[in-house]
Amino acid sequence: MTDLPPYIVPHSQEEIRILYQDENLLLVRKPDLLLSIPGRHPLNKDCLITRLQQQYPTATIVHRLDLDTSGIMVIPLDKPTHAHISRQFQERKVEKRYDAIVYGVVEEDTGQVELPIRCDWERRPLQMIDHEQGKHALTRFEVMERMADRTRMLLKPVTGRSHQLRIHMRELGHPILGCDMYAHPTALAMADRLLLHASYLAFEHPATGEWLSGDCPADF
C-alpha cells in the first residue's frame, strides 16, 4: 500500500482526539497509521506518545494499539495512575471492545476463539498459533451486521496477545479486511486500511475508584 521501505512506517497526519481528560489521565483516539510508541529507526520517532508529550509532558504509555489499528487508548499522566492501570491490564480487569469488518459471512451470532499464540521468530513480527509453546489467548465475538461478502463484528479480547484479533479472526476463517499480515489477497484488497478499531475501554479510575468508560465509534 506504500512505496516506503519496510523499516519506515507511514506517518498519519490525522489529529489525535482527546475524548476525556482529568488531572490523572487522558482517553484519546489514536488514528490508524500512527505508532503508539517510537520505532527503532530514526525516521519512525513520530508517534502518539511523543505528540501528546508536547502538550502533556508527563504522559506515558500503559498499553498499545498496532500501527494499523485506530481507536481509544488510556494515557496516564502520573506514576501512581500508570502503576494502577498497568496492574488492571495485567489482571485482565480492563474491558476492551473492538469493531471489525471481516471477510465472508459469519454464521454464528456469538462465539469465541481460544487458540494459543506465540511469535513466529523466523517471520517477526508475525505471530502464529502454537498449541505447545503458545500463550493462552481468548477472543469473544458477536455479529453486529451481515452483508453480502463481509460481516461487521464486535470483538472482545479477554487476553491481550500481540496481533490476537487479527490471527484469531483468520483462524475463524474470516480474516479482517485490509489486514496485510494475516488476510488472504482477496480480503486484503477489499479495504484500503485495516478495518479494526478499538471502540470501547473501561476500567477503575485509580484516583476515584469509580468505573470509567470511554466510547470511540469506528468511522468505517
C-alpha positions in Angstrom: 0.0 0.0 0.0 3.0 2.3 0.3 6.3 2.7 -1.5 8.2 3.3 1.7 11.0 0.8 2.7 9.7 -1.8 5.1 11.5 -0.4 8.1 9.9 3.1 7.6 6.3 3.3 8.6 3.7 5.8 7.1 3.0 8.9 9.2 -0.6 9.8 9.7 -1.2 13.5 9.8 -4.6 12.9 11.4 -5.1 14.7 14.7 -5.2 12.8 18.0 -8.6 13.5 19.5 -8.9 14.0 23.3 -12.0 12.1 24.4 -11.7 12.7 28.1 -9.3 14.5 30.4 -8.7 14.9 34.1 -5.7 15.5 36.3 -4.7 11.8 36.3 -5.3 10.6 32.8 -6.4 11.1 29.2 -8.7 9.0 27.0 -7.6 9.6 23.4 -8.4 8.4 19.9 -5.3 7.1 18.0 -5.5 7.4 14.2 -4.6 4.4 12.1 -1.1 4.6 10.6 0.3 6.2 13.8 2.7 4.3 16.0 1.8 4.2 19.7 5.5 4.5 20.7 8.6 5.5 18.8 10.1 2.9 16.4 13.7 1.9 16.4 14.5 3.6 13.1 15.3 7.4 13.4 12.6 8.1 10.9 10.0 6.3 13.0 10.1 8.6 16.0 6.8 10.3 15.3 4.1 8.5 17.3 1.1 9.0 19.6 3.1 9.5 22.8 5.7 11.9 21.5 2.9 14.1 20.0 1.0 14.0 23.3 4.0 14.8 25.4 4.4 18.2 23.6 1.2 19.3 25.4 1.2 16.8 28.3 4.9 16.3 29.3 4.2 13.6 32.0 2.1 11.4 29.7 3.2 7.8 29.4 2.1 4.7 27.6 0.5 1.8 29.5 -0.8 -0.2 26.6 -0.6 -0.1 22.8 -2.6 -0.3 19.6 -0.9 -1.6 16.4 0.2 0.9 13.8 -2.8 0.0 11.5 -5.4 -0.1 14.3 -7.3 3.1 15.3 -9.3 3.7 18.4 -9.3 4.5 22.1 -6.3 4.4 24.4 -5.8 5.5 28.1 -2.8 7.7 28.8 -1.7 8.1 32.4 -0.4 11.5 33.5 1.4 10.4 36.7 3.3 7.4 38.0 0.6 6.1 40.5 -2.0 6.2 37.8 0.3 4.4 35.4 1.0 1.7 38.0 -2.6 1.2 38.9 -3.9 0.9 35.3 -0.9 -1.3 34.4 -2.0 -3.7 37.1 -5.5 -3.7 35.9 -4.3 -4.7 32.4 -2.2 -7.4 33.9 -5.0 -8.8 35.9 -7.4 -8.6 32.9 -9.8 -6.2 34.7 -9.9 -3.7 31.8 -12.8 -4.2 29.5 -12.0 -3.8 25.8 -14.2 -3.9 22.7 -13.2 -3.6 19.1 -15.2 -3.1 15.9 -14.0 -5.1 12.9 -15.2 -5.9 9.4 -14.2 -9.4 8.4 -14.2 -11.4 5.1 -17.3 -13.5 4.4 -20.5 -14.2 6.3 -20.1 -15.4 9.9 -22.8 -17.9 10.7 -22.7 -17.9 14.5 -24.3 -14.9 16.2 -21.9 -15.2 19.1 -18.8 -17.3 19.9 -15.2 -17.4 20.9 -11.8 -18.3 19.6 -9.4 -19.8 22.1 -6.1 -20.6 20.5 -2.6 -20.1 22.0 -0.3 -17.6 20.2 3.5 -17.1 20.1 5.9 -15.1 18.0 6.9 -16.6 14.7 10.6 -15.9 15.2 11.6 -16.6 11.6 9.0 -14.1 10.3 8.9 -11.5 13.1 6.7 -9.5 13.9 4.2 -12.1 12.6 2.6 -14.3 15.3 1.5 -17.9 15.0 -0.8 -20.5 16.6 1.3 -22.9 18.7 -0.6 -25.4 20.9 2.7 -26.5 22.6 4.6 -23.2 23.3 2.0 -20.5 22.6 0.5 -18.3 25.3 -3.2 -18.7 26.2 -5.4 -16.3 24.1 -9.1 -15.9 24.2 -11.3 -13.7 22.0 -15.1 -13.5 22.3 -17.1 -12.2 19.4 -20.6 -11.0 18.4 -22.0 -10.5 14.9 -23.4 -7.0 14.5 -24.3 -7.0 10.8 -24.1 -9.4 7.9 -23.6 -8.2 4.4 -23.2 -10.0 1.1 -19.5 -10.6 1.3 -18.5 -9.4 4.8 -19.6 -9.2 8.4 -19.3 -6.4 11.0 -18.1 -7.9 14.3 -17.8 -6.8 17.9 -14.6 -8.4 19.3 -14.0 -8.7 23.0 -10.4 -9.8 23.7 -10.1 -11.4 27.2 -6.3 -11.7 26.8 -4.1 -9.1 25.1 -1.6 -11.0 22.9 0.1 -9.3 20.0 -2.0 -9.5 16.9 -4.5 -11.6 18.7 -7.6 -10.3 17.0 -6.1 -10.5 13.5 -4.8 -14.1 13.9 -7.9 -15.3 15.7 -10.2 -14.0 13.0 -8.1 -15.6 10.4 -8.3 -18.9 12.2 -12.0 -18.5 12.4 -12.0 -18.4 8.6 -12.9 -14.7 8.4 -9.8 -12.5 8.2 -10.1 -8.8 9.0 -10.4 -6.8 5.8 -7.4 -4.8 4.8 -5.0 -6.8 7.0 -1.6 -7.0 5.2 -0.3 -9.6 7.7 -2.9 -12.3 8.0 -5.5 -11.8 5.4 -5.6 -13.6 2.0 -5.2 -11.4 -1.1 -9.0 -11.1 -1.7 -9.7 -9.9 1.9 -6.6 -7.6 1.8 -7.9 -5.9 -1.4 -11.4 -5.3 0.0 -10.4 -2.3 2.1 -7.8 0.5 1.9 -6.9 0.2 5.6 -7.2 -2.4 8.3 -10.8 -2.4 9.4 -10.1 -2.8 13.1 -10.9 -0.1 15.6 -10.8 0.0 19.4 -14.2 1.3 20.2 -14.6 0.9 24.0 -12.4 0.9 27.0 -13.5 0.7 30.7 -11.5 0.4 33.9 -11.4 1.5 37.6 -10.3 5.1 37.9 -7.1 5.0 40.0 -7.9 8.2 41.9 -11.7 7.9 42.5 -12.2 4.1 42.5 -15.2 4.6 40.1 -15.7 2.7 36.9 -14.6 4.9 34.0 -15.7 4.0 30.4 -15.0 5.6 27.1 -16.7 5.2 23.8 -15.0 5.8 20.4 -17.2 4.8 17.5 -15.5 3.5 14.3 -15.6 5.7 11.2 -15.9 2.7 8.8 
